[in-house]
Each structure stands twice: as C-alpha cells, then as structure tokens.
C-alpha cells in the first residue's frame, strides 16, 4: 500500500540504517563483559563439527543452520579441536565443548566476540523486516516507530548476539509467514521460490518450525473464504475466484514446499543418514540415547520408527526432533517461588508481563485501543464489522503467527525462559506502528514519540545487563530472581563480573565457594574457588569438605536450586534424611567392593546436595552482601552461620533465619 511520504527517502534510509547499526553495536558491545552463556558452548561446538568434519552427532536438537553460522569465525580462524577425545563415542557435546573452548589453546574470548558479531546481523535483519512490514502497512513514520521499539528492546539486545537459535527462528518465522501469505495472493515463480526457500531455511533453524504448518493452513483458509481473487502467474496469467479453484492451486504449491524443505535437510546433514563423520571415533550412542528418548507408543513412535527404518531423514535430524519432544514433556522449572516439572499455563503470560518494558506494553495497548476506536467510528454494526474484517485481513499473517505461537506456548511444559516467546514480539512491534499512520491523531503521535524515548531510557538503565531485564511490575532486575531464573535472568553470563569483584573486594586468603549455573569455566576466568554441590560435574574429581567462613557466590538459578532433587523450602522430611546420612557416612574404609564404593559415593552425593539445599534455604532469606550483574549473589558468611547451616539443629537453623529476616528489614 502506498502512503504519503512525510520524510524524504534519504532521511528515512539514514534513520533506519542508524537504528539498525545502533541495535547491532549495543548488543555486541554488551557481550564483551559476558562469558559464554549456557547453550552457546554446545551451539558453537556442534556447528564447528558440521563444517570441519561433516559430523552431526553433537547437539542435533537446536538447529543445524544457526549452529553453522555461529561456528563460521572458528572455522575461518582455524580453531583446534581434539578428535581423539574419549567423549566422542557417546557424543558428549558438553565435555567436548568445554575442552574445545577452554583447553585447546583457542582464543575463545576473541572468537566468541566474532561469533556474537556474526549472529547480531540476524537481529539487524529482523529489525529491517519489522520496519519494512510496518512501513508497508502504516507508512514511513509507522515503520520507524516499530523499528525504534524493537531496536532498543532489552530482550532482543540480550539474545540477538548470542550463539543460539532463538532470534534466528524469530526472523525466519516472521519472514516465512509473510512470504507464504504473499504467494497465496499472487502465485508466480518468484513468490513461490521465496516462500519455499524460507520454509526450507526454517526446517534447519529450529524444530519449532513445525508451527509453520498450522500457520500456513490457517492462512490458506483465510484466502479461501476471502472474496479477493488469487492471481496465478505461472504460465498464462489468470485470476482464480472460487475457493475450490484457489485450493486446487495452493495445495500443490504447499506440497512442493515440503519437498524443498526435505532436500534442504539432507543437504545440511551432508546427504548422509548416519550422523558420524568419516575419520572420527565411531559413535556408540547419542548424548541422549535413542533408547531413552524414543516415544514408547503412539504417532511419534511410529513416525520415528518408520523414518529411521526407511532412512526418510538423516538420523541426527530425527534424533534432534525426538530429543526436543522428550525434553519438552518434562523439565524442571521455577516460577514465583514454585517448582514444577511440567510447567504452568501462566508461565509465559507472566514472563511477557514482567520482561516486556512498560513503554512497549503501553504502545501495544494504545495500538489495540486505537484500532478499536477506529472500528467504532466506522458507523453502524455492519460497517463496524466490515472495517474490522478489512483491518484484520491486512494483518492476517501477523495475527495468525501470534495466535498459533501463543497457543503452543501456554500449553508447553518447557517453562525455562522468556526467550521462547520472542517470536511473538515482531507482530506486536509492527501493529504498534499504526499509532503513527498518516490518518492517526496528533496526540497519539505525541504519545508514541514519548514511548520511544521512554523505551530508550529503560534500555539505557539496564545496559549492559540486558539479559537480566525486569520491569517495575516485578520490582525491577534486582528482584527478578524471586520470579524467574534460568535464561530469563541467569544464563551463566556473569563470571567475568564475579572475577572482577573478587579481585577488588575479597580479603587476603579469604575462602571462596562457588555454585555456578552455566557452561563458562570459572578457572579460565581467573576465579579460584571451591565448587559447591554441582549438579553436572563434567567428570571432575569430587571430595567431601566442611563448610568454612568465607565468600559464598551463588548464581540465581542455583540459589533457587531449580535442578535439584531437593529443591524448595527445607522440610522435616529433608531434615530427617540429612541427619540420617550424616550418621551413616563415616570415613570410607579402605577396602570396599566396587558396588559398595558406588553406594557410598551415591550417599555422599545426596548428603552434599541436601547440605546445599539447606544452605540455599537460609541464603534465600538472608540479604546478600553484593550482587554481580543481578545474577550472582555473594554472601560473606561467618563461623556461626556455616556451623548452623551444616550441623545445627532445625531449631538453631530457624532462629538463624529469623535473625536474617529481621536484619533484611523487608
């Protein structure tokens, strides 16, 4: 749709370029103060093996294409990876990745910065698409408003540069939905190729691409019931007006999309069914073996069995898909003080409410109100309905993408991060552009401008800790840990900040204890600490030690003890089990059978985890002495505190917690 130009094209182009460049720079420069986040290690490691060794056994569950893109700087710089590592046969991406990042002589900090600069280009591309779509609907000013809200959004500044697939999938879902909608109006070689190509890209970007199937189906239904003709321009151009004629054209075109995607999957996996590449150690199993993740019955059991037997798709692709279904069925999660393995319907709506900046929430609400007001001014009920249908038809791909993704999200059991609903934001940014449409009111335009300024100020206040952003509804970022953790706040990014704090604030010879959530390496960052009860030990030797006075540094996710079998508030049952294990575990005799040693080791692990749960229950009520980046909490504990936590009675522990609550004063 053509709109009157309020600004010269060169001015619009300059403003768009500056906003996109600013978005890219703000995101990338903020990561200079971050170590690798939890998933980046696996993404880069997997992508490197895809390029370098034509091997696909590592981390097949998170998108072949984004991982390849993330690993490009490592390939270009000739990074070294040990292919004789004993972890290869079992596809242990986390062990292989830790050695690749921290023990192979690679310049990890430099290469990770290059990777993030590369990934941030996808965020810039998403910004351009948001502007272009909004401009087509509302004109230059509307496009600039949409882009301004996006470019300074803390959530996209946080995740855009990271070596993950979240922003990549956000971009591809938006582009594929728009391209498919376009070809349902005018089907020619160009529109079909663009739509089919984007579906192919989506199929190797993230497994949530399957949501494009219901999105596409609903878009076809909208076209079938509309009165607008479909123009078929493959061969002699003709206009198709009946729903049967439209279906006869669109159905074969859609099926051909699937063929293109199928070919793309095989190409990205080297045209080979087997995951293991030539010249590498033989693969005995995946990190999550097929025997564990294979559905026991039903449709998916039949699908994976047939697909593997008939080699319909590469084995690594099928394994990644099966792992996503397996992990999504049950996963530990934390939400407002509660714990669950199957999630909550309210998790993502609440995450949206507290992680979205207030100026953006206001812009979305104003846009909705402006649309309703415009419909109300259309006149009688019939005119009102006609105007509403017309406007909704114009934004059909945005509305359907938004609705389908939210329907999927609120029913999902995988409640581990706000990042999983990022694909719903572009539709809102684009629709918000209507506040500056040419026919809009001046007061709406003034409010929209004020909201962009407010949005910029909100973003500036949290910089560079974009990942930890929470709005005032949640009490700001300093209270985020009480509501959401994991990738909504604490993705392991703040080890460099902790190292800097310890250099300046730790006392000489002060003992440091660390419980860290993430895949950075604290020793690589120069931190000398005793690691507290790690859930994942990465084959490091463990020994029993008593808690002593010193600095206790805990990530928000481990402070909430989310991924522990003893999570939540301390209880009488936990207390009884704790003291029972204390009484049973005397120094291990020197002569034990292997089975006895294994049993002793399991009891020792349980005692270690129970003691840590007891410690966390106390620290959650105690005011921290310092907080690094909103995600790592530091406590300077004295002898009474450590003795009571480790060996005190339940009455002593309760008294200590009561004093901590009184000292906190809130």
N, C-alpha and C positions, 0 to 999 in steps of 0.2 A: 504494500500500500504506500502511495506517495503522500508525503506530508510537507507542508510549507517549511522551508528552511529558515530558522531563526538565527543561525550562525553560519558563517562562510565555511565551506567544506574543509579548507586548510586548518581552520581553528578547531573544528571537530576532530579531524585526524590527529592534530597535535595533542589535544586533550586526551584522546583515547590512548595514544602512544605513551604519554607521560604517566597516565594512571596504570597502564599495564606494566611499564618499566618500574614504577614505584612498587607495585604489588610484588613483582619478581625480586627486587632488591630487598624490600622489607623482610620477605620470607627467608631468603637465602642468608642474608647477613645475620638474622636472629639465630640461625643454627650454628654459627661459629662458637657460641657458648654452650653447645649441647654435645654430648657424646652420642653414640649410636642408640637409637630407641629400640624397643624390644623386638620388633619384627624386621627392622632394616637389615640386620645381620643375615637373616635367612633369605631375604629377597635378593640381596646382592650376591650372596654365595651361590644360590640357585641359578641366577641369571648368568653368572660367570661360567658355571659348568655347562650351561646350554650353549654358549658361544664357543668356549675354549675346547670342550671335549665331546660335544654332541651327545651329552649325557643328561638324562631328565629325571633321575631318581630323587633329586633333592627338592623338597618344598614345592611339589606339584599343585598344591591346593590354592595358591594365591596368584595365579595369572602369569602365563609364560611371557607375554609381551612386556608388561611393566617391569618384570624382573630383568629381562634382556636390556631394556632401556637403562635401568639403574646400574647395570654392570658394565655398560659401554666404556666409561672412563677407566675402569680397572683393566679391561681388555686392551684399550688403547695405550695405557701406560705400562703394559707388560707385567702386571701383578703376578706374584708367585703363589701357587697352591700346591700343597703336598698331595700327590696322588697315591702315595703308599700308606696313607693314614689308615689305621685299623678300623676307623669308624665307617669307611666306605661300604663294606658289605652290607651293613644294616642301615645304610642311608641316613646316618645320624647327622642331619644338617647343622644342628646346634654345636656339636663338637667340632665338626669340620669347619664351620663358620668361625668359631672362636679362635681356632688356630690360624685360619686364613687372615683374620683381622688383626690378631694381636701377637702371633708367634711366628710369622713367616717373613718378617723383615719388610713388609709393605708399609708405605707411608699412609697409614689408614686415615689420619685426620685430613690430609690433603685430598686423598681420593674420595673420601666421604663428602667433602665440600663440593668437589666436582660433580659427584652424583646428585647432590641436592640441587645444584645449579641446573643440572640437566632436567631433573624431574620438575623443577619450578616452571619450566617452559610449558608444561601441560596446564599448570594453573593459569598462566598468561593466556594460553589458547582458550581455556574455559571462559576467562574474562571477556575475550574478544567475541566469543559466541553469544554470551549473555547480552553484550552490547548490541550486536548485530540483530539478534532476535527482537530485543526490546525496541530498537530503533525502527524496525520494520512495522511494529505494532503501534508505537506511540510517537515516533519522530526522534530527532536528534537529542532533544532535551530529556525525553524519557529514557533513551538509551544510555545517556551519560549518568542519569540518576541510578539506573540499575547497576551500571559498572562501578559507580562510586560506592554503593553499598557493598558490592562484592569485593572490590579491590582492597578495602580496609577492614574486611571481616576477620577477626582474630582466628576463627576456626579454620578458614582457608589459608590464612598466613601460617598457621601452625602445621597443617597437614600437606599443603601444596608442595613444599620442597622435600618432603620425606620420601625415602625409597620404599614406598608401599603402593598399593593399587587403588586406594580409596578415591583420590582426586582423579586419577586416570579413568576409573569407572564412571565417576560423576560426569566427566566430559563426554565419554563415549555414549552413555545412556541418553544424555540430552541430545547429542548430535544424531544418534541413530533414530530416536523418536521423531525428531524434526524431519530427517531425510525420508523416513518411511511415510510420514504424513504427506510430504510433498509429492511423492510418486503416486500416492492414491488419488491425487488431483490431476496430475499430468504425467502419464507414464511414457517415458521415452528412454532411449539407451543411456543417456546421461544420468537421469534421476534414478533409474533402476540400478545402475552401476554404483552410484554413491550410496544408496541405501543398502544394497547387498554388501558392499565393501565395509561399511560401518558395522553391520551385523557380524561380519567375519572378524573384524578387529575386536568387537565386544566379546566374542566367543573365546578369545585367548587373552582377555584382560582380567576378568574375574568371573567366578561362577554365578554371581548374581545376574549375569547377562540373560539368564533364562527368563527373567521378568519381562524382557522384551517380547516374549511370546504372548502373554496376555495383553500387554500394551498394544502390540500390533493387531491382535484380534479385535480389541475394542475400537481401535482407530478404523479398522475396516468396517465394523458395524456402524460407526458414526457416518462414514462415507456412504454406506448402503442406504441408510434411512434419510440422508440429506437429499435435497432437490437439486443440488449442484451437479452438473454432468461431469463425468470423467473423460478427459481427453486422452485418447490412445494415439501416440505418435510414433509407434514402431511400425514401419511400413506406411501406407497411406493414412493420413491423419483422419480420425473420426471421433465423434462425440458419443459417449455411451450414457444413456439417461436412466435405464431401468436398473433395479437392484440386481436382477439376475444377470444382466449384461456386465455390470460392474464386478460382480462376484466371479464371473467367468474369466474376466481379465486379471483380477487381483490375486486369485487363488494360485494360478500357475506361477505368477511373478513371485509370490511369497515362498512357494515351494522351491523355486530356483535360488532364493536367498539361502535356504538351508544347505543346498549343495555347495555354494560358495564357502559358507562357514565351515562345512565338513572338510573341504580341501585345505582351507587355511589352518585348521587344527593339525592336520597331517604335516603340512609344510613346517609349522613352528615346532613340531616334535620330530623333525628330521626324517619324516617319511617312514618311520620305523615303529613297529608295535612295541618292541622291547624297550624298556627305559634305560638300561645300562649301555653306555657307550663303549666303543672298541678301545682296547688298550688300558682300560681301568680295571681295578679289582672287581671280580664277579660280585653281582648283587645277590644276597641271600634273602633279603626282605626289604620292605619299605620301613621308614621310621615308625609309621603306624601300620602294622602288618594287615594284609587283606583279611586274615582270619579274625582280626579284632573289629575292623570297620565294615565288613560286608554285612548288609542287611540280612536278617535271618529269614525273612519271608516277604511276601507282598510284591508290588510292582517293581520296586527298586532292586530287590533281589533278582527277579527275573531279568531286568534290564542289564544289570552289571554282569550277570552270568552269561547271557547271550552275547553281549558286546565283547566280552573277553574271549569267549569260545570262538566267535566268528571274526575276531580282530576288526570290529567295526570302527573302533577308535583306538588311538595309542593307549597302552596300558597305563602310562603315567597320568594321562589326562583323566582316564576313568578312575584311577586311584585318588587323584586330587578331588574329583567331584564326590566320590564316596566319602572321603575324609570330611569334606565340608558338611555333608548331610549328617555324618556321625557326630562331629563336634557341635553342630547346631542343635542337636537333640538334647544335650545335657552339658552344661558348662557352669562352673562356679561363678557367682556374680554377687555384687554388693549394691544396695540401693537404700539410701536413707536409714542406715543402721540395721537393715535386714539382709539376710543371706538366702540364696536360693541356687539350685542347680538347673532350674527350668525357667527362670526369669519371671517378669511381671508385665502384664499388658500396659501398665502405666509407665514403664521404664523410659521408653523413647519419647513419649509426650512430655514427661517431666524433664528429660535431658534437653529437649528442644526448648522448653520454657526457661531453664536456668543457664543454658550455654549460649543462647542467642542474645546478642546485645540488645538492650532496651530500645535504642533508636531503630533497630531493624524490626523488632516486634511492633513498634509504633507505626512504621512505614507499611508493614503488611496489613495491620488493622485499618489504617487510613485508606489504603487501596481498596480493601474489601468494602469499607463504608462508602467510598466514592462510587464504586460500581453499583452498589445497591441504591444509592441516591439517584444515580443516572437512570437506572431502570424505573425507579418510582416516578421520575419526571416524564416518562415516556407517554403517560396518559392512562387510558382505561386498561383493564386487566389484560385484554387481548394484545394491546400494544406493548404492555409491560413484559408479557411472556415472549413476544416476538423479539424485543430488544435483548432480553436475557439470552434467548437461544442464539441470536446472532453473535453476541459477545463471547459466549461460551464456545461456540463453534470456532471462532478465531483462535482461541487458546486451547483447543481440544487436546493437542499432544501434551501440553504442559499440565493440564488438569488431569489427564489420564495417567501420565507418568507419576504425578504427585500422589494420586489416589491409590494406584496399584502399589507403589513403593511403601506407602504408609500402611496399607492393609497387610502387606508382608511383614513390616517391621513390628507392628503391635502384636502379631501372633508369633513372633520369633522367640525362641528360647535362648538365643545367643545375645545376652544383655551385658556386653563388656565395654561398650564405648559409644559415645555420641557420634564418632566418625562414621558409623554405619548408616546414619541418616543424612549424610552430606548430600547425596543425590537429590534430596527433596528441596534443597535451598535454591538452586538456579531458577526453578519455576516461580518461586516467590519473589526473587530479585527482579525477574522480568516483568511479572504482573505489577510490582510496585512502581514500575516506570509510568504507569497510567496517571500517576499524580502530576506529571509534567507533560501530559498530552496537550496538543495545541488548543483543544476546546476546554481545557480544565480551568478552574478558578485561580485567581491570584493568591488567595490565602492558602490554598493547597500547595501552590508552587513555593510560597514562602516557607511553609512548614516543611516541605520536602528538602529545601536547601538547608534549613536548620538541622534536620535529622542527619544529613550527610556530614555536617560539621560535628555534631554530637558523636556520630559514629567514628569519625576520625580521632576525636579526643579520647573516646573509650579505648580505641585500639592503641593509641599512644601511651595510655596509662599502664597497660599490661605489658608492653614491649620490654624485653624480648621473650617473655614467658607466655606466648600466645596459647600454648597447649593447655595451660592452667586457667584459662579464662572462665570465670563465672560471673553472671550479672548480679546486681544487688538483691534480686529475689532470693538467691541462695546465700546472701551475706557476703558476696564478693569472693575472689580467689582464695583469700585466707581461710574461708570456711568451706571450700569446695570438697575437702577430704571427708567431711561429715555426710556428704550426699552421694558423690560418685567418685570412683577411683579408676584404676587401670588406665586405658588410653584416653579417658575423659579428663585426666589430670596428671597422672604419674605413669609415664611410659619409659621410665629409666633414663630420662634425658639430663638429669642434673648432677651427675658425678663430677664434672669439671667444676661446677659451682661449689660442691662439697669440698673438693680438694683445695680450692682457694680459701674457703672459710677455715678449714683446719690449719692451713699454713699460717693464718693470721691470728686465730683465736684459740687454738689448742694450747694447753700448758705443756711445758717441757716434761717429757716422759709420761704424759697422760695416756692411759689406755683408751683405745678407740674400738668400739664394737659397731658392726655394720650389718644391717639387714636390708638388702638392696633388691628391688624389683626391676628387672630389665636384663639386657644382654650386653651392656658395657662391661669393661673389665676394670675394677677399681684399682688393681695394682698397676695396670697400664696408665691410669690417670695419676699415679703417684700417691695413692692412699694406702697407708699401712694400717690394717685393721684386722680384728678377729671377726670372722663372719658368723652371724647368728642364725642358727637353725635354717639353713637354706632348703627350700622345697625341692629345687633342682640343683644337684651338687656337681654336675659335669665331671664326674669321676675324680674329683679332688679328694685327697685323704681327709678323714674326719677324726676328731678325737674329743674326749669329754673334757670340759673345762668348767671351773667355777666362775660365776659372775663376780666381777670386782668393781669397785668405784671407777668411774670414768665417763667418757662421752659415748652415748648410745645414739646412733644415727639410723633412723628407720624411714624407708620410703612409705608414702601414704598407703599404698596397696598392701604392704606387709604389716603396717601398723593396724590396718583393719583385718589382717590375717585372712584375706579372702580365699586363698587357695590352700587352705589347711583343713585337715580333718577335725580340728578342734577350734574352729572359728567361732566368733560370737562371744557373748559375755561369759565370764567364769561361772561355773556352777558347782553344786555339791558333788555331782557325778564325776566331773573332771577333777575336782579336788581329791576325791577318793582314789581315782585311778592314778593320779600324780603321786600321792604318798605311797600307794601300793608298789609302784615301780621304783620309787626311791628305796624302799625297804628291800626289794628283790635284787637290785643291781649293785652288788658289791664288786670290788675289783675282780676282773675276769681271771679265772685260774689259767695258768699257762698251758695246760693240756686239756683241750676240748676237741671233740669231733667237729667236722665242718658243719654238720647240721646244728650242733649246739652253738657254735660261733655265729651262725646265721641268725638263730633265735635270739641270742644275746644282743646282736647288732640291731635287730628289729626293735627290741625293747628299749635299747639305748636311744634309737631314733625317736621312738614315741615319747620317751621322757624328755628329750631335747625339745621336741615340738610342743609338748604340754607346758614346759617351763617358759617357752617363748610366748605361748598363748596367755599365760599368767602375767608375764611382763607386759604384753600389749594391753591387757585389760586395765592394768594400772596406768600405763602411759597415755591411754586414751582420755583419762580424766585429769592428768597432770599437765600443766602448762609447759610447752616446750621452751627451752632456753634460747633457741634460734630455729628459724625455718629457712631452707635454701630453695629458692625458686618455687615456693608453695608446695613442693612435692617431697622434700626430705626434711624430717623433723629431728631436731637434735636436743638431747636431754643430758644434762650433767648430773649423774646420779651419785649419791653419797653411799657410805658403807651401810647405813641403816636401810636405805631403800633397796639395795641389792640383796642384803641378807633377808629382808622381809619377803621380797618377791620370790627368792629362790627357796627359802627354808622356813619362812614364818607360817604361823597357823592362819587359818581363814579369818579369825578374829583380828589378828595383827594386820593382815592384808586389808581388811575392811577399814580399820582405823587409819591406816596409811592413806587409803584412797579418800577417806572423808577429809583428812587434813589437806590433801591435794585439791579437792573440790573447793574448800574454803579459801585456799591460797589463790586459786584461779579467779574467784570472785564473780563468776558469771553463771 
